[in-house]
Amino acid sequence: MKIGLLKEGKKPADNRVALTPAQCKWIMKNYPEVEILVQHSETRCYKDSEYQQAGLELTNDLSACEIILGIKEVPIEMLLPGKTYLFFSHTKKKQAYNQKLMHALMDKKITLVDYECLEHNDGQRIIGFGFFAGIVGAHNGLMAYGKRTGEFELGRVYEHKDYRQLIHHYFGLKLPKIKIAVTGGGRVTRGIIEIMNMMDIQEVDAEDYITKTFSYPVYVQLKSGLLYKNKITGTYKRDDFHAHPENYECLFPNYIPYTDILMNGIYWEKNIPALFSMEDLKRDDFKIQTIADITDDFHGSVPCNEGDSTIEDPVYGVDKQSGEKTLPHLPGSVDIMAVGNLPNELPRDASRFFGEQLIKHVFEDLYKGNSEMINNATILKDGKLTAPYEYLSDFAAH
């Protein structure tokens, strides 16, 4: 079996990798029948020379590989016909901006295994970059609040060599007595909470968050059970919510008057109620000054998400009365941090973590073949939609 490690081609360039040099070396040592070829790249967070030193072959041509591993969407002109690709395709929600990619994958009779669709038996996602997205997003959200208020200053994550160096940046940092609402309960949220702990921001329960004042910074974690209730019964049942989210209403507006920063890490699809409405922005008691929308869905769970910002320029404003996009930190606006590739600020840490999960939970199944887990994450088989993804037929038609 020959596996190719793809050069990322999407713009702006992504510098993460699916497998580090050390991980490639481990695979080839423990699976002698496997050969990994690495496509030359000038932008990858691990240099070509590091892969060469690990004994990997560097090449521009991956046509000899049966399986090709990438991270972001592969540009159409880079796709090789008849291959099996693993990457984040961002097509399972019928994302219009990737419809042409879907058509190209079908035309080239490609088998697509989407990382996002790899799940354990209980539906939990197996691999992803969410933890480091949460870490970087939480840092950037606090950085934006500090710039807006002038009460403290945080530097940029990418200025640090790695996560270990970053956390030394927090020693001695004194934050004001702010309240932070953290939504969600998955990997993204775990990354957010990691930063809350590193910055000595104390967790409080939902009732105390609303009813009490504190002389130190606090956060509340709002999982789905605290965020949504059935419109008729007033209760929350996980399975029913995931099956019929349109029957639920969101309770987050109750927290708006008490929240300085919203750290959004909750999963969202179009039938799930937004955290608040654009009308809520106009409320006199809309206290939130900064929103770190780490899950980053355009007009999604955060309705004033007006699209991606960039690592270089991560924050923009939204006028609370007109809803129009503005410069950040202006009076009468709320600041939005909505970067789509946050883990790129800690690419080596994020790639190493991702590769570890890939090896631990996925590689053996990929190597042996005929895996139910892999089959369930296969959106296209030889260019045709598989049974679990037939709901994409209208999106895939051309």
N, C-alpha and C positions, 0 to 999 in steps of 0.2 A: 504494500500500500504506500502510495506517495501522497503526502499532504503538502499543500502550498500555503505559505504565510503571505498574505496579500499586502501589497503596498496600498495604503489608503489613498483614494483618488477624489473623494468628495471635497468640495470647497465650502467653507474654509477647511484647511487641512486638519485632519485628526491625527494626533501623534500616539494614540494608544495601540496596543497589540493584543492579540488573543493569547499568545504564548511568549514568555520571556526566553532569552537564550538558555538559561539554566533549565527551564521547564522543557524546552525542545530537546536538550541533551539528555534529560532524565527519560523522556519518552523513548528516544532511540536506543537508550541503554536497556530499558526494560521491555521494549517491544522491537526486537531485532529486525522484524519484517517491515517495520515502518521507517520510511525516509522522509525527512522534512526539508523542503526547499524554501528558501526565503527570498522573496522578491526584493531587489534593491530599493532602498528608500532613503531620501535625504531628510525626511521630516519625522521619522519614527523616533520615539523616546529612547529606544535602545538602538544604538548605532549598528551599522552593518558590520563594523569591525568586532563588536561584541558577539554577534552571531558567528562570525568566522572563528573567533577564539574558542567558541564552544563546539567547534567542529561541524558547523552547518554549511551547506552549499548555498552560495548567493547566485541569483540568476535574475534575468529580466523576463524570462519565459516560463510560465507555470503550466503550459499545455500538457506536460507529462503527468500532472497531478490529477488524481481522481477526486480529491476533496480539497476545497480551498477555504481557508479561514480568514475572515475579515472582521471589521468592527461596524462601521457605518455603511450606508447604502453604497453599492458598487456602481460607478458611472456606467451607463449603457455601453459605451465604446470599449470598456475594459472587460466586459463579460465574455467568457469563453463558452462556446456551445457545449451542451451535453455534460457539463460538470455538476458536481454537488457543491453548493455554497452554503456556508454558515455565516450569517451576519444579521444585524438588526435591520430588517427591511422597512419597518414602519408602514406596513400595508394592512395589518389585521383589523384596523379601525377604518379601512377604506380611505386612507389619507390621500386626498386628491393630488397632492404634489408628487406622489410616487406612483400614479396610475401608469405613466409611460414606462416606468421601471418594471412594473408588473407585466405589462404587455411584452416588453423585451425579454424578460425571463421566460415567458411562455413561448415566444417565437423561437428562442434559442434552445428550447427543450431542456431547460435547466431544472435540477432538483434543488429546492430552496428549503433549508432548515433554519427557522428563525429562532435566535436565542431567546427572544421574549416569550416564545411559546413552549419552551422546555419547562415542564412542571413535574413536581412530585405527585404521588397518587392523590394527595389531599388538595391539589390545585395550587400549592405554593410554588412560585417561580424558583428555578434551580440556580440560575446564574444571572448576573447583571452587574452594573456599575453603580447601583442605587446607593450603596453605603457611602461611597466617596462623593457621589453627587450631593448627598445630605451633608457631609462634612464641609465641602467647599461652599455649598449654598448657604448653610447656616453662618459660616464665617463672612461671606459676602453680604448677607442680610444685615448682620450686625455692623459690618464696615459701612454700609450705606446709611444705617441709622446714625452712626457716629458722625459721618460727614454732614448729615442733614442737621443734627442738633448741635454739633461742635462739642459734645460732652466727653468724647474720647476718640482715639484714632487707632485704626487697624490698617496694617499694610496689606499688600496683595499676596494671595496664596502662592502664585507661581514664582514669586521672588525667593521662595524657599526651596531647598534641594529636595526635601521629602517631608512626609507627615511628621516624622520625629523632630525635625528642625522647626516645623511650623508650631508645634505645641509649646516649644520653648518661648515662642513669641507671646504667649499668654501669661507667662509668669509676671506677677506684679500688676497685671491689668485690673483696674477697678472700674466696674460698670455702675451706672446709676440704677436707681430703684425702678426698673422697667418691668412690664409684664409682657410675656411672649406666649402666644398660642401656637402650639405645634400640632398639626393635623396628620393623622395616619398612624399605621402600625407596622409597616414593612421595612425593607432595607433602607430606603431613603430616610425614614423617620429615625431609625437606629443611628444613622450617621449624624442627623441633627442633634439627637440627644447626647451623642458622644461629645459634640462641641459644647452643649449646655453644661455637661459635667466638667469638661476641661476648663471652662471659664467660671466655674463655681456658681452657676445659675441654678437655684434650688427648685425642685419640682413641688408643686402643690396640687391638691385635688380641685376638681371643677367648682365645687361649691365655695371653697375658700378663695379661689381665684376671683370669683365674682363679688363675694361679700366682704373680703378683708383687704386691708392695705398692709404693705410690707416695707421694711426699711432696707431691703436688699433685692436684687433682681430675682425674678421667679418665672417659671414656665408651667403651663399645663399641657398635658398630652391628651388630645381629643381624638380617640379612635372612633370608628364608625358608630358604635353604640351610644356615644355621647353626641354625635353629630346629626343623626337622622332618626326620625320616628315615622311610623305609619300614619298616614293622614286620618285614618278611621279609628284604628285601635290605640294609637298613641304609643305603641311599643316598637322595639327593634328586634327583628329576627334575621340573622345573617343570611341564611339560604333564601328566604323570601325577598330580602333586599336585593341580593345579587340577581334573582330571577325577575323581579318587578320593581326596579328602583324608581320608576315613575309614580309609584304609589306612596312614596315617601317625601317628606319635607325636611329641609335642613334647619338645624337649630343654631348654626354658628352666629346668625345675627344677634343672639342673646349675649354673645361675648364681645361684640364690637365696641361697646362703650368702655370696656375695661382693658383693651389690648393696645399695646404700643407697636408691637411687631408681630406679623403673621408669618410663620414658617410653614409653608404648605407642602406636605409630602404625601398627600392622599391620592390614591388611584382614581382616575376619572374616565367615564365614557359619556357619550352625549345624552343618555337617558337619566344619568345621575344628577340630582339637583346641584346647582352651583352653591358655593359657600355663602354667597350673598348676591344681591342684585345691583345693577347700576344705579337704581333708585336709592339703595342703601348708602351709596357713596355720598349722597346729598344730605344725609341725616346730620343734624347738629351734633349728635353724640358719636359720629364716626371718628373714633380716636386714633385708629391705626395710621401710622405715619409711613411705615415701610412694610412691603410685602415681598418676601423671598419665595417666589413661586417656583419651587424646585422641580415639581413634576411638569411644569411648563407646558400647559395645553392652551393654545390660542383660543381666547373667549371660552375657556373651559371652567374648571372649578373656581378659578379666579376670573370673573367676567371682564375685568379691566386689564387682563393680559392682552396687550396689543401686538404680540409677536415677539420673536427672539431678540434679545440683546446679545452682545458679544463679550468674550472674555476681556477684550481690550476696553470695552465701554459697557459695563454690565448693568447699568441702572438708567432707567428713564422715568419720567413722571407722567401721571394721568390727572388732568384737572377734575376735581370731584364734582363740579357742577355740569360741565359740558361733556365730560368723558373723553376729551381730546388728549392725544399724546403730547407731552411737553418735555422740556428739559427737566432734569431731576432737581429735587430740593427746593422747589418753588413754593411760596405760600399758596394755600388753597389746593394743593395737589397731594397725591399719595405716590410714593416712590415704589417702582416695580423692578425687582431683580429677576430676570427671566432668561437665563443663559441655557441653551440646549445641550451644551457639551461641557458641563461643569467639571467632570473628572479629568479633563485635559489639563487642569491646573496642577494635578498631582498624578501625572500619567504613569510614572514608574510604579508607584504604590498601587494605583488602580489596576494596572495591567497585571501585576504580580498576583493580586487578590483574585482577579477574574480568571487567570490561567489556573490557579490552584483549584477553583471550583470546577472549571472545565475538566481538569484531569481527574478530580475526585469523583465527580458525579456523572460525567457525560462520555469521556473518552473511551472507556471500556465498551459501552454500548455502541458507540460509533465504529469502533474497531471490529467488533464481532458481527454487527449487522442484525437485521430483523428484530429491532428493539421497539417495544410498544411506546416507550417514552420518546424515542427519536421519530417514530411514525406519527405520533400525535403532534409533533412540532414541525412536521413537514407540510408546508403550505402548498408547494408544487412538487409533483413527482414527474420527471421527464416533461416538464412544461405544462402539466395538467393539474388542476385543483384536486386536492385529496378530499375525502368525504367530510372531515371536520371543518373544512373551509369552503364548502359549497355556497355558503352564505355570501361569499365574495364574487359570485358568478356575474352579477350585474356590473360590479366594479372591474372585473377582469375582462369583460366582453369588449371586443374591438373589431 
